[in-house]
Structure formats: structure tokens, C-alpha cells
Amino acid sequence: AVVSTQSTGNLETLNIAHTQRGLSNIPSEFDQLTNLREIDLSYNKLSRVPEPIYRLENLRRANFSNNEISEMSSLTECWTEMVTLNLTGNKLKEIPACICKLSKLKRLYLNG
């Protein structure tokens, strides 16, 4: 596994950009990183945001740019602390309605 959640319980920032990640090699234990505030999964091969990441309710900054994401789950509204969300360079055809429920969101990047 990439992350041993037992030893990283206090982890606040995780950068696994440019690591050729797809849905099959994202640890399901990600949701145990309850102190995570910032995640960078840019420049990977994700077709969608992995479900365990939606359960990280303390996320403030997330970078999913330059993947293959074509839709966002309604679970996006769980990110109640999200301030910056980068979805640039994906395959989204429309702005997901659930993003409108992120009341603390200040920066949303959707180019490309």
C-alpha cells in the first residue's frame, strides 16, 4: 500500500501527483486519514474521484487536475471545509450541481 494509515493518522497533506494512479491502485483506507486537509492527485489516470476521498470531511484543498474524470459524485457535498478545488484538464462536460453546496469554496478551477 502507498499509505499506512496506522502511522499516518495525523497526516495533513498528501501529494501523490504524477504516480500513474488509477482507481485500482488507490487504497480504500484513505478515508481513515481524517486529519487530511490537502490532497494532490493531479496528473494521474483517474476516471472519477475515488469514493474514500469523498469521506475526508476536513479536506480544504484538493487537486484532481489532468486526470480523466468525467463526473463527480453527489458525495462531493461531504467536503464541507473545501476552499480550493482544482478539476482542470478533465473530461467534465458540465459543472456538477453538488459543487454549489460547498459553502466555503472560494476557488474552483475547471479549465479544459
CYANA upper distance limits for C-alpha pairs under 8 A (distance plus 0.5 A):
  1 ALA  CA     27 PRO  CA      7.12
  2 VAL  CA     27 PRO  CA      7.71
  3 VAL  CA      8 THR  CA      7.94
  3 VAL  CA     27 PRO  CA      8.00
  4 SER  CA      8 THR  CA      6.82
  5 THR  CA      9 GLY  CA      6.34
  5 THR  CA     29 GLU  CA      7.35
  5 THR  CA     30 PHE  CA      7.94
  5 THR  CA     32 GLN  CA      6.96
  5 THR  CA     33 LEU  CA      7.03
  8 THR  CA     33 LEU  CA      7.65
  9 GLY  CA     32 GLN  CA      7.77
  9 GLY  CA     33 LEU  CA      6.05
  9 GLY  CA     34 THR  CA      7.52
  9 GLY  CA     35 ASN  CA      7.37
 10 ASN  CA     33 LEU  CA      7.85
 10 ASN  CA     34 THR  CA      8.31
 10 ASN  CA     35 ASN  CA      6.15
 10 ASN  CA     36 LEU  CA      8.02
 11 LEU  CA     33 LEU  CA      7.30
 11 LEU  CA     35 ASN  CA      6.56
 11 LEU  CA     36 LEU  CA      6.21
 12 GLU  CA     35 ASN  CA      5.97
 12 GLU  CA     36 LEU  CA      4.49
 12 GLU  CA     37 ARG  CA      5.52
 12 GLU  CA     38 GLU  CA      6.81
 13 THR  CA     36 LEU  CA      6.39
 13 THR  CA     37 ARG  CA      6.53
 13 THR  CA     38 GLU  CA      5.20
 13 THR  CA     39 ILE  CA      6.39
 14 LEU  CA     36 LEU  CA      8.00
 14 LEU  CA     38 GLU  CA      6.82
 14 LEU  CA     39 ILE  CA      5.38
 14 LEU  CA     40 ASP  CA      6.84
 15 ASN  CA     39 ILE  CA      6.31
 15 ASN  CA     40 ASP  CA      5.14
 15 ASN  CA     41 LEU  CA      7.08
 16 ILE  CA     39 ILE  CA      8.37
 16 ILE  CA     40 ASP  CA      6.43
 16 ILE  CA     41 LEU  CA      5.88
 16 ILE  CA     42 SER  CA      8.15
 17 ALA  CA     40 ASP  CA      6.25
 17 ALA  CA     41 LEU  CA      5.13
 17 ALA  CA     42 SER  CA      5.26
 17 ALA  CA     43 TYR  CA      6.21
 17 ALA  CA     44 ASN  CA      7.05
 18 HIS  CA     41 LEU  CA      8.10
 18 HIS  CA     42 SER  CA      7.08
 18 HIS  CA     43 TYR  CA      5.43
 18 HIS  CA     44 ASN  CA      6.13
 19 THR  CA     43 TYR  CA      8.13
 19 THR  CA     44 ASN  CA      6.71
 20 GLN  CA     43 TYR  CA      8.07
 20 GLN  CA     44 ASN  CA      5.36
 20 GLN  CA     45 LYS  CA      6.58
 21 ARG  CA     25 ASN  CA      6.49
 21 ARG  CA     26 ILE  CA      7.32
 21 ARG  CA     44 ASN  CA      5.62
 21 ARG  CA     45 LYS  CA      6.11
 21 ARG  CA     46 LEU  CA      7.16
 22 GLY  CA     26 ILE  CA      7.35
 22 GLY  CA     44 ASN  CA      7.23
 22 GLY  CA     45 LYS  CA      5.35
 22 GLY  CA     46 LEU  CA      5.23
 22 GLY  CA     47 SER  CA      7.86
 23 LEU  CA     45 LYS  CA      8.42
 23 LEU  CA     46 LEU  CA      6.42
 23 LEU  CA     47 SER  CA      7.81
 23 LEU  CA     48 ARG  CA      8.20
 23 LEU  CA     50 PRO  CA      6.90
 26 ILE  CA     30 PHE  CA      8.43
 26 ILE  CA     50 PRO  CA      7.80
 28 SER  CA     52 PRO  CA      6.49
 29 GLU  CA     33 LEU  CA      8.25
 29 GLU  CA     52 PRO  CA      7.59
 30 PHE  CA     52 PRO  CA      6.14
 30 PHE  CA     53 ILE  CA      6.80
 31 ASP  CA     52 PRO  CA      5.36
 31 ASP  CA     53 ILE  CA      6.49
 31 ASP  CA     54 TYR  CA      8.36
 31 ASP  CA     55 ARG  CA      6.08
 31 ASP  CA     56 LEU  CA      6.20
 33 LEU  CA     56 LEU  CA      7.68
 34 THR  CA     56 LEU  CA      6.51
 34 THR  CA     57 GLU  CA      7.94
 34 THR  CA     58 ASN  CA      7.40
 35 ASN  CA     58 ASN  CA      7.06
 36 LEU  CA     56 LEU  CA      7.54
 36 LEU  CA     58 ASN  CA      6.92
 36 LEU  CA     59 LEU  CA      6.50
 37 ARG  CA     58 ASN  CA      6.15
 37 ARG  CA     59 LEU  CA      4.66
 37 ARG  CA     60 ARG  CA      5.65
 37 ARG  CA     61 ARG  CA      6.97
 38 GLU  CA     59 LEU  CA      6.24
 38 GLU  CA     60 ARG  CA      6.45
 38 GLU  CA     61 ARG  CA      5.20
 38 GLU  CA     62 ALA  CA      6.27
 39 ILE  CA     59 LEU  CA      8.14
 39 ILE  CA     61 ARG  CA      6.99
 39 ILE  CA     62 ALA  CA      5.48
 39 ILE  CA     63 ASN  CA      6.84
 40 ASP  CA     62 ALA  CA      6.41
 40 ASP  CA     63 ASN  CA      5.17
 40 ASP  CA     64 PHE  CA      6.98
 41 LEU  CA     62 ALA  CA      8.36
 41 LEU  CA     63 ASN  CA      6.41
 41 LEU  CA     64 PHE  CA      5.66
 41 LEU  CA     65 SER  CA      7.96
 42 SER  CA     63 ASN  CA      6.24
 42 SER  CA     64 PHE  CA      5.14
 42 SER  CA     65 SER  CA      5.18
 42 SER  CA     66 ASN  CA      6.18
 42 SER  CA     67 ASN  CA      7.00
 43 TYR  CA     64 PHE  CA      8.14
 43 TYR  CA     65 SER  CA      6.90
 43 TYR  CA     66 ASN  CA      5.27
 43 TYR  CA     67 ASN  CA      6.09
 44 ASN  CA     66 ASN  CA      7.40
 44 ASN  CA     67 ASN  CA      5.76
 45 LYS  CA     67 ASN  CA      5.60
 45 LYS  CA     68 GLU  CA      6.46
 46 LEU  CA     50 PRO  CA      8.48
 46 LEU  CA     67 ASN  CA      5.83
 46 LEU  CA     68 GLU  CA      5.95
 46 LEU  CA     69 ILE  CA      6.55
 47 SER  CA     67 ASN  CA      7.39
 47 SER  CA     68 GLU  CA      5.14
 47 SER  CA     69 ILE  CA      4.81
 47 SER  CA     70 SER  CA      6.96
 48 ARG  CA     68 GLU  CA      7.63
 48 ARG  CA     69 ILE  CA      5.05
 48 ARG  CA     70 SER  CA      7.06
 48 ARG  CA     71 GLU  CA      6.91
 48 ARG  CA     72 MET  CA      7.23
 49 VAL  CA     53 ILE  CA      7.56
 49 VAL  CA     54 TYR  CA      8.18
 49 VAL  CA     64 PHE  CA      8.31
 49 VAL  CA     69 ILE  CA      7.58
 49 VAL  CA     72 MET  CA      7.44
 49 VAL  CA     73 SER  CA      8.39
 50 PRO  CA     54 TYR  CA      7.77
 51 GLU  CA     55 ARG  CA      7.69
 52 PRO  CA     56 LEU  CA      7.76
 54 TYR  CA     75 LEU  CA      6.44
 54 TYR  CA     76 THR  CA      6.59
 54 TYR  CA     78 CYS  CA      6.95
 54 TYR  CA     79 TRP  CA      7.38
 55 ARG  CA     75 LEU  CA      8.42
 55 ARG  CA     78 CYS  CA      7.17
 55 ARG  CA     79 TRP  CA      8.22
 56 LEU  CA     78 CYS  CA      8.28
 56 LEU  CA     79 TRP  CA      7.46
 57 GLU  CA     78 CYS  CA      6.32
 57 GLU  CA     79 TRP  CA      5.43
 57 GLU  CA     80 THR  CA      6.79
 57 GLU  CA     81 GLU  CA      7.34
 58 ASN  CA     79 TRP  CA      7.32
 58 ASN  CA     80 THR  CA      7.79
 58 ASN  CA     81 GLU  CA      6.15
 58 ASN  CA     82 MET  CA      8.02
 59 LEU  CA     79 TRP  CA      6.83
 59 LEU  CA     81 GLU  CA      6.51
 59 LEU  CA     82 MET  CA      6.14
 60 ARG  CA     79 TRP  CA      8.32
 60 ARG  CA     81 GLU  CA      5.78
 60 ARG  CA     82 MET  CA      4.46
 60 ARG  CA     83 VAL  CA      5.57
 60 ARG  CA     84 THR  CA      6.93
 61 ARG  CA     82 MET  CA      6.50
 61 ARG  CA     83 VAL  CA      6.47
 61 ARG  CA     84 THR  CA      5.23
 61 ARG  CA     85 LEU  CA      6.46
 62 ALA  CA     82 MET  CA      8.33
 62 ALA  CA     84 THR  CA      6.91
 62 ALA  CA     85 LEU  CA      5.59
 62 ALA  CA     86 ASN  CA      6.79
 63 ASN  CA     85 LEU  CA      6.59
 63 ASN  CA     86 ASN  CA      5.20
 63 ASN  CA     87 LEU  CA      7.20
 64 PHE  CA     85 LEU  CA      8.32
 64 PHE  CA     86 ASN  CA      6.30
 64 PHE  CA     87 LEU  CA      5.78
 64 PHE  CA     88 THR  CA      8.02
 65 SER  CA     86 ASN  CA      6.22
 65 SER  CA     87 LEU  CA      5.16
 65 SER  CA     88 THR  CA      5.16
 65 SER  CA     89 GLY  CA      6.07
 65 SER  CA     90 ASN  CA      7.00
 66 ASN  CA     87 LEU  CA      7.97
 66 ASN  CA     88 THR  CA      6.72
 66 ASN  CA     89 GLY  CA      4.93
 66 ASN  CA     90 ASN  CA      6.03
 67 ASN  CA     89 GLY  CA      7.25
 67 ASN  CA     90 ASN  CA      5.87
 68 GLU  CA     89 GLY  CA      8.44
 68 GLU  CA     90 ASN  CA      5.52
 68 GLU  CA     91 LYS  CA      6.18
 69 ILE  CA     90 ASN  CA      5.71
 69 ILE  CA     91 LYS  CA      5.92
 69 ILE  CA     92 LEU  CA      6.90
 70 SER  CA     90 ASN  CA      7.16
 70 SER  CA     91 LYS  CA      4.99
 70 SER  CA     92 LEU  CA      4.90
 70 SER  CA     93 LYS  CA      7.55
 71 GLU  CA     91 LYS  CA      8.28
 71 GLU  CA     92 LEU  CA      6.32
 71 GLU  CA     96 PRO  CA      7.93
 72 MET  CA     76 THR  CA      7.48
 72 MET  CA     96 PRO  CA      6.89
 73 SER  CA     98 CYS  CA      8.37
 74 SER  CA     98 CYS  CA      6.13
 75 LEU  CA     98 CYS  CA      8.34
 76 THR  CA     98 CYS  CA      6.64
 76 THR  CA     99 ILE  CA      7.12
 77 GLU  CA     98 CYS  CA      6.30
 77 GLU  CA     99 ILE  CA      7.19
 77 GLU  CA    101 LYS  CA      6.38
 77 GLU  CA    102 LEU  CA      6.58
 79 TRP  CA    102 LEU  CA      7.37
 80 THR  CA    102 LEU  CA      6.38
 80 THR  CA    103 SER  CA      7.53
 80 THR  CA    104 LYS  CA      7.49
 81 GLU  CA    102 LEU  CA      8.21
 81 GLU  CA    104 LYS  CA      6.57
 81 GLU  CA    105 LEU  CA      8.22
 82 MET  CA    102 LEU  CA      7.27
 82 MET  CA    104 LYS  CA      6.51
 82 MET  CA    105 LEU  CA      5.99
 83 VAL  CA    104 LYS  CA      5.97
 83 VAL  CA    105 LEU  CA      4.56
 83 VAL  CA    106 LYS  CA      5.68
 83 VAL  CA    107 ARG  CA      6.81
 84 THR  CA    105 LEU  CA      6.55
 84 THR  CA    106 LYS  CA      6.62
 84 THR  CA    107 ARG  CA      5.13
 84 THR  CA    108 LEU  CA      6.44
 85 LEU  CA    105 LEU  CA      8.16
 85 LEU  CA    107 ARG  CA      6.83
 85 LEU  CA    108 LEU  CA      5.51
 85 LEU  CA    109 TYR  CA      6.87
 86 ASN  CA    107 ARG  CA      8.49
 86 ASN  CA    108 LEU  CA      6.39
 86 ASN  CA    109 TYR  CA      5.13
 86 ASN  CA    110 LEU  CA      7.13
 87 LEU  CA    108 LEU  CA      8.13
 87 LEU  CA    109 TYR  CA      6.16
 87 LEU  CA    110 LEU  CA      5.59
 87 LEU  CA    111 ASN  CA      8.07
 88 THR  CA    109 TYR  CA      6.10
 88 THR  CA    110 LEU  CA      4.90
 88 THR  CA    111 ASN  CA      5.16
 88 THR  CA    112 GLY  CA      6.30
 89 GLY  CA    110 LEU  CA      7.76
 89 GLY  CA    111 ASN  CA      6.65
 89 GLY  CA    112 GLY  CA      5.11
 90 ASN  CA    112 GLY  CA      7.15
 91 LYS  CA    112 GLY  CA      8.38
 95 ILE  CA     99 ILE  CA      8.06
 96 PRO  CA    100 CYS  CA      8.32
 97 ALA  CA    101 LYS  CA      8.23
 98 CYS  CA    102 LEU  CA      8.05
